Amino acid sequence: MKNIIKGDKIFYYKLFTLALPVIMQNLITSSLSMVDGVLVGKLGNEPVAAVGIANQYGLLVFLMYAAIHSGAGIFIAQFWGKKDYENIKKVVNLGAALGAGVAILFSVAGILFPGQIVGIFNTQPMVIELGADFLRIFSFSFIFAAISFGISVNLRSIGKSVMPMVISGIALGVNTLLNFALIFGLWGFPEMGVKGSATATLVARIIEMAIFLIVSGRYYDILRLRIKVLKAVSSDLFKRVSHTMVPVVLNELCWGLGFAVYSIAYGRISTEAFAAVQITNNITNLFLVAGFGMASASAVMVGHVIGAGEEHKARDYAWKFITLCLLGGIVLGIALHFTAPSVARLYDVTPDVLKSAIVILNINAFIIPIRLTNIVSIVGILRGGGDAGFAFKAEGVTMWLIGVPMAFAGAFLLRLEVQWVVLLVMAEELAKIVLAVLRLRSGKWIKNVVLEV
């Protein structure tokens, strides 16, 4: 372990400069999401559940266009290591076109059928009505978010992580201020309730996209969106990118649908159970931002050295990341355990919801070291190494053969309280870490996807 932790200065410099901005960006996002949840929570249990359900659909949309851009990012990072800038331009525009297309499809569905979508997760008329009001407006934001996220991933893939942090920070600040104004009718704005929260998100996404387009177009010519560059994408490059991108999309679709199924199980227990899970997700995400930051950094760093033909560095980097995740996860788990009661009480919910939320937070505190390691292994190292196919298999097998059956067995057969259903689902994470570590030890995950391009 000592040999793994101690390392060359270049590794830790790159880790710090790449991961820290992403961590800060995710921390801001998670913090403001928690604030949004607290604000909506002032309206009651039903609005919390309604917005939470609509956000489950939004999460599925995000996972789809995020998967497309993450798949493209594998090529961008390795092309950057290879110093092949012309092909970077082509992959950037291909990813943008595909991501925007997916976002538009989901947006149309959310606008036309919001009540039907919300009704999948909950049968209470009030929850369906409020959720449909939120989703109908929220769906307009998908296309703007997809373009912004794509540019953000592209910047990170070439080692530029600070600018996405700053731009997203500005947009999220606007979102929070508008949430205060539009939910409760402050500062002369109308009081719109859950519709106000959705409207705030839409406006913030439009502003975010505008800033991203202006900045990337002015300072990073390699990342500019151009129709003529898209037309220059050869069929061979399209096939190569698609071959790697499809497993990433399937991976995220598999995970997103599985997470949605979990929500169905929790929602059918009771509205209070679903609200407790939503609260704990918002809080736990604050403690997982380090993992997503390290996943982003590991994908870029591993991709760069593989593209440059330095496979031995990729192996060394992988085990350094794993060790740092386990040690950091222990610290974060202890912190979550001791802060869980006080943070959960920020939400204005009923005592039974609060009690379940605190227990679920303590379950998450115990499992955080493993969750962090899984996030970095699958989303970062394996994808950055070009091994998206195995990442998809590991995610799919553990979620659908372990997690989902556990959720339904606990909720419908054993009729357990929601906190114990969550505990059963965590068996998925234990199986996943075993598969990830075995794959990393084999060395088969290192695949130079740009070598022959």
C-alpha positions in Angstrom: 0.0 0.0 0.0 2.9 2.4 0.8 4.2 1.9 -2.7 0.8 2.6 -4.2 0.1 5.7 -2.2 3.5 7.3 -2.7 3.8 8.3 -6.3 5.3 10.6 -8.8 4.5 14.2 -8.6 3.0 14.2 -12.1 0.3 11.8 -11.0 -0.8 13.8 -8.0 -0.5 17.1 -9.9 -2.8 15.8 -12.6 -5.2 14.2 -10.1 -5.4 17.5 -8.2 -5.9 19.7 -11.2 -8.4 17.4 -12.9 -10.4 16.1 -10.0 -10.6 19.1 -7.7 -12.7 21.3 -10.1 -15.0 18.4 -10.9 -15.4 17.7 -7.1 -16.2 21.3 -6.5 -18.6 21.4 -9.4 -20.4 18.3 -8.2 -20.4 19.6 -4.6 -22.0 22.8 -5.7 -24.6 20.8 -7.7 -25.4 18.4 -4.9 -25.5 21.2 -2.3 -28.0 23.2 -4.4 -30.0 20.1 -5.2 -30.3 19.5 -1.5 -31.3 23.1 -1.0 -34.0 22.7 -3.8 -35.2 19.6 -1.9 -35.4 21.5 1.3 -37.4 24.3 -0.4 -39.8 21.9 -2.0 -40.0 20.0 1.3 -41.6 23.1 2.8 -44.6 22.4 0.6 -45.2 18.9 2.1 -44.5 15.2 1.5 -46.5 15.0 -1.8 -44.5 17.8 -3.5 -41.2 16.1 -2.4 -42.4 12.8 -3.9 -43.7 14.4 -7.0 -40.6 16.4 -7.8 -38.5 13.4 -6.9 -40.4 11.2 -9.4 -40.0 13.8 -12.2 -36.3 14.0 -11.4 -36.1 10.2 -11.9 -37.2 10.7 -15.5 -34.8 13.6 -15.8 -32.0 11.3 -14.4 -32.7 8.7 -17.1 -32.5 11.4 -19.8 -29.3 12.7 -18.3 -27.8 9.2 -18.2 -28.5 8.7 -21.9 -26.8 11.9 -23.3 -24.2 11.6 -20.6 -23.4 8.1 -21.8 -23.0 9.3 -25.4 -20.6 12.1 -24.4 -18.7 9.8 -22.0 -18.3 7.3 -24.8 -17.0 10.1 -27.1 -14.8 11.3 -24.2 -12.9 8.0 -24.3 -11.8 8.7 -27.8 -11.1 12.4 -27.2 -8.9 11.6 -24.2 -6.9 8.9 -26.1 -6.7 11.1 -29.3 -5.4 13.9 -27.1 -2.7 11.6 -25.8 -1.9 10.7 -29.4 -2.0 14.4 -30.4 -4.6 13.7 -33.2 -6.5 17.0 -33.1 -8.4 16.6 -36.3 -10.2 13.4 -35.1 -11.0 15.2 -31.8 -13.0 17.8 -33.8 -14.9 15.0 -35.5 -15.7 13.1 -32.4 -16.8 16.3 -30.6 -19.4 17.1 -33.3 -20.5 13.5 -33.6 -21.2 13.3 -29.8 -23.0 16.6 -29.8 -25.4 15.5 -32.6 -26.2 12.2 -31.0 -26.6 13.7 -27.5 -28.9 16.4 -28.7 -31.0 13.9 -30.7 -31.6 11.7 -27.6 -32.4 14.7 -25.4 -35.0 16.0 -27.9 -36.8 12.6 -28.1 -37.1 12.4 -24.3 -38.1 16.0 -24.1 -41.1 15.5 -26.4 -42.2 12.5 -24.4 -42.0 14.4 -21.1 -44.0 17.3 -22.6 -46.7 15.3 -24.1 -47.1 12.5 -21.5 -46.1 13.8 -18.1 -48.9 12.4 -16.2 -48.5 8.9 -17.6 -44.8 8.9 -16.8 -45.3 10.0 -13.2 -48.1 7.5 -12.8 -45.6 4.7 -13.4 -43.9 5.5 -10.1 -46.9 6.5 -7.9 -50.6 6.1 -7.9 -51.7 9.0 -5.6 -53.7 11.6 -7.7 -52.1 14.5 -5.9 -48.5 13.3 -6.5 -49.3 12.5 -10.2 -50.8 16.0 -10.7 -47.9 17.9 -9.1 -45.3 15.7 -10.8 -46.9 16.2 -14.2 -46.9 20.0 -13.6 -43.2 19.9 -12.8 -42.2 17.5 -15.6 -44.0 19.3 -18.4 -41.8 22.4 -17.8 -38.7 20.5 -16.8 -38.6 18.6 -20.0 -37.9 21.7 -22.1 -34.5 21.9 -20.3 -33.2 18.6 -21.6 -31.7 19.8 -24.9 -29.9 22.8 -23.3 -28.5 20.5 -20.6 -27.3 18.0 -23.1 -25.3 20.6 -25.1 -23.8 22.0 -21.9 -22.8 18.7 -20.6 -21.2 17.7 -23.8 -19.0 20.7 -23.9 -18.2 20.2 -20.2 -17.1 16.5 -20.9 -15.0 17.6 -23.9 -13.2 20.2 -21.9 -12.4 17.7 -19.2 -11.2 15.1 -21.7 -8.5 17.5 -22.9 -7.5 18.3 -19.3 -9.5 21.6 -18.8 -11.6 21.1 -15.7 -11.8 24.6 -14.2 -13.9 26.3 -16.8 -16.8 23.8 -16.6 -16.8 24.2 -12.8 -17.0 28.0 -13.1 -19.8 28.0 -15.7 -21.9 25.4 -14.0 -21.4 27.2 -10.7 -22.9 30.4 -12.2 -25.9 28.5 -13.6 -26.5 26.6 -10.4 -26.4 29.9 -8.5 -29.0 31.4 -10.8 -31.1 28.2 -10.4 -31.1 28.5 -6.6 -32.0 32.2 -6.5 -34.9 31.6 -8.9 -36.0 28.6 -6.8 -36.4 30.9 -3.8 -38.2 33.5 -6.0 -40.6 31.3 -8.0 -41.5 28.6 -5.4 -42.6 31.1 -2.7 -43.2 34.2 -4.8 -40.4 36.4 -3.4 -39.1 39.7 -4.7 -42.1 40.4 -6.9 -42.1 37.1 -8.6 -45.3 34.9 -8.8 -45.7 32.1 -6.3 -45.6 29.0 -8.5 -44.8 26.0 -6.1 -43.4 23.0 -7.9 -43.9 24.8 -11.3 -41.5 27.5 -10.0 -38.8 24.9 -9.3 -39.1 23.6 -12.8 -39.1 27.0 -14.4 -35.9 28.0 -12.4 -34.1 24.9 -13.8 -35.1 25.7 -17.3 -33.9 29.3 -17.2 -30.6 28.2 -15.5 -30.0 25.6 -18.2 -30.5 28.1 -21.0 -28.0 30.5 -19.4 -25.5 27.7 -18.9 -25.7 26.6 -22.5 -25.2 30.1 -23.8 -22.1 30.7 -21.7 -20.6 27.3 -22.7 -21.1 27.9 -26.4 -19.6 31.4 -26.2 -16.6 30.4 -24.2 -15.8 27.1 -26.0 -16.2 28.8 -29.4 -13.9 31.7 -28.5 -11.1 30.0 -26.6 -11.1 26.3 -27.8 -11.4 26.1 -31.5 -10.9 22.3 -31.4 -14.2 22.0 -29.5 -16.4 24.2 -31.7 -19.6 22.8 -33.0 -19.6 22.8 -36.8 -21.9 21.1 -39.3 -19.1 20.8 -41.9 -17.0 18.9 -39.4 -19.9 16.6 -38.6 -20.3 15.8 -42.3 -16.6 14.9 -42.5 -16.9 12.0 -40.1 -16.0 8.9 -42.0 -18.0 5.7 -41.7 -15.0 3.9 -40.3 -14.6 6.5 -37.5 -18.4 6.4 -36.8 -18.3 2.6 -36.4 -15.2 2.7 -34.1 -16.8 5.3 -31.9 -20.2 3.6 -31.9 -18.5 0.3 -31.0 -17.2 1.9 -27.8 -20.1 4.2 -27.2 -22.9 1.6 -27.4 -21.8 -0.3 -24.3 -21.5 3.0 -22.4 -25.1 3.9 -23.4 -26.4 0.5 -22.6 -24.5 0.7 -19.3 -26.2 3.9 -18.3 -29.5 2.8 -19.6 -29.3 -0.4 -17.6 -28.3 1.6 -14.5 -30.9 4.3 -15.1 -33.7 1.8 -15.6 -32.6 -0.2 -12.6 -32.6 3.0 -10.5 -36.0 3.8 -11.8 -37.2 0.3 -10.8 -35.8 0.8 -7.3 -37.9 4.0 -7.2 -41.0 2.1 -8.2 -40.4 -0.4 -5.4 -39.8 2.3 -2.8 -42.8 4.4 -4.1 -45.1 1.4 -3.9 -44.2 0.9 -0.2 -45.6 4.4 0.5 -45.2 8.0 -0.4 -43.3 8.5 2.9 -40.9 5.8 2.0 -40.2 7.4 -1.4 -39.7 10.8 0.3 -37.2 9.3 2.7 -35.1 7.8 -0.1 -35.1 11.0 -2.0 -33.9 12.9 1.0 -31.1 10.4 1.6 -30.1 10.5 -2.1 -29.7 14.2 -2.0 -27.5 14.1 1.2 -25.5 11.0 0.2 -24.6 12.6 -3.2 -22.7 15.3 -1.2 -20.4 12.6 0.1 -20.0 10.9 -3.2 -18.8 14.0 -5.2 -15.1 13.0 -4.5 -15.8 9.7 -6.2 -17.2 11.3 -9.3 -14.3 13.8 -9.4 -11.8 11.0 -9.2 -13.7 9.0 -11.8 -13.5 11.9 -14.2 -9.8 12.4 -13.5 -9.0 8.7 -13.8 -10.8 8.3 -17.1 -8.9 11.3 -18.6 -5.5 10.3 -17.1 -5.8 6.6 -18.0 -7.0 7.6 -21.5 -4.1 10.0 -22.1 -1.3 7.5 -21.1 -2.9 4.6 -23.1 -3.3 6.9 -26.2 0.4 7.8 -25.8 1.3 4.1 -25.7 2.3 4.0 -21.9 0.3 1.0 -20.7 2.5 0.4 -17.7 1.5 3.9 -16.4 -2.2 3.0 -16.8 -1.8 0.0 -14.5 0.1 2.0 -11.9 -2.5 4.8 -12.1 -5.4 2.3 -11.7 -4.2 0.9 -8.4 -3.3 4.3 -7.0 -6.9 5.4 -7.7 -8.4 2.2 -6.1 -6.3 2.7 -2.9 -7.1 6.4 -2.6 -10.9 5.6 -3.0 -10.9 3.0 -0.2 -9.1 5.2 2.2 -11.0 8.3 1.4 -14.3 6.4 1.5 -13.6 5.3 5.1 -13.2 9.0 6.1 -16.3 10.1 4.3 -18.4 7.2 5.7 -17.4 8.2 9.3 -18.3 11.8 8.5 -21.7 10.9 7.1 -22.5 8.7 10.1 -21.9 11.5 12.6 -23.7 14.2 10.6 -26.7 12.2 9.3 -29.2 13.2 12.1 -28.5 16.9 12.0 -28.5 17.1 8.1 -31.7 15.1 7.8 -33.5 17.4 10.2 -33.0 20.2 7.7 -36.0 18.7 5.8 -39.4 19.7 7.1 -41.0 16.2 6.9 -43.0 14.0 9.2 -41.2 12.1 12.1 -41.5 8.7 10.4 -39.9 10.0 7.2 -37.1 11.5 9.2 -36.5 8.3 11.2 -36.3 6.2 8.0 -34.0 8.7 6.4 -31.5 8.7 9.3 -31.3 4.9 9.2 -30.8 4.9 5.4 -28.0 7.5 5.7 -26.2 5.2 8.2 -26.5 2.3 5.8 -24.9 4.5 3.1 -22.2 5.6 5.5 -21.1 2.0 5.9 -21.1 1.2 2.2 -19.5 4.5 0.9 -15.9 3.1 0.6 -17.2 0.4 -1.7 -19.5 2.7 -3.7 -16.6 5.1 -4.3 -14.4 2.4 -5.5 -17.0 1.0 -7.8 -17.7 4.5 -9.3 -14.0 5.1 -10.0 -13.4 1.6 -11.3 -16.3 1.4 -13.7 -17.0 5.0 -14.7 -13.4 6.0 -14.6 -10.7 3.4 -15.0 -12.4 0.8 -17.1 -14.0 3.3 -19.5 -10.9 5.4 -19.8 -9.0 2.2 -20.6 -11.4 1.4 -23.5 -13.0 -1.5 -21.7 -16.6 -0.1 -21.8 -18.0 -3.6 -22.7 -16.9 -5.2 -19.4 -18.1 -2.2 -17.4 -21.6 -2.6 -18.9 -21.6 -6.3 -18.1 -20.5 -5.8 -14.5 -23.1 -3.0 -13.9 -25.9 -4.9 -15.6 -25.3 -8.3 -14.0 -25.0 -7.0 -10.4 -28.0 -4.6 -10.7 -30.5 -6.8 -12.5 -29.6 -10.1 -11.0 -28.9 -8.9 -7.5 -30.1 -5.4 -6.8 -33.5 -5.4 -8.5 -34.6 -8.8 -7.2 -33.6 -7.8 -3.7 -35.6 -4.6 -3.9 -38.8 -6.3 -5.0 -38.4 -9.2 -2.6 -37.9 -6.8 0.3 -40.8 -4.5 -0.7 -43.5 -7.0 -2.0 -42.6 -10.4 -0.6 -41.1 -9.7 2.8 -42.9 -6.3 3.1 -40.0 -4.7 5.0 -39.7 -1.1 5.9 -37.9 1.0 3.3 -34.6 1.2 5.2 -34.2 -2.6 5.2 -35.1 -2.8 1.5 -32.3 -0.3 0.8 -29.9 -2.5 2.9 -30.8 -5.6 0.8 -30.1 -3.6 -2.4 -26.6 -2.8 -1.2 -25.6 -6.4 -1.9 -25.3 -5.2 -5.5 -22.3 -3.0 -4.6 -20.5 -5.9 -2.8 -20.7 -8.1 -5.9 -19.7 -5.3 -8.2 -16.4 -4.5 -6.4 -15.4 -8.1 -6.7 -15.9 -8.1 -10.5 -14.1 -4.8 -10.9 -11.0 -5.8 -8.9 -10.7 -9.1 -10.7 -10.9 -7.3 -14.1 -8.2 -4.8 -13.1 -5.9 -7.5 -11.9 -6.2 -9.3 -15.2 -4.9 -6.4 -17.2 -7.4 -7.2 -20.0 -9.1 -3.8 -19.5 -6.3 -1.8 -21.3 -7.5 -1.2 -24.9 -6.0 1.4 -27.2 -9.1 2.3 -29.2 -7.4 5.0 -31.3 -4.2 3.0 -32.3 -5.3 2.2 -35.8 -7.4 5.3 -36.5 
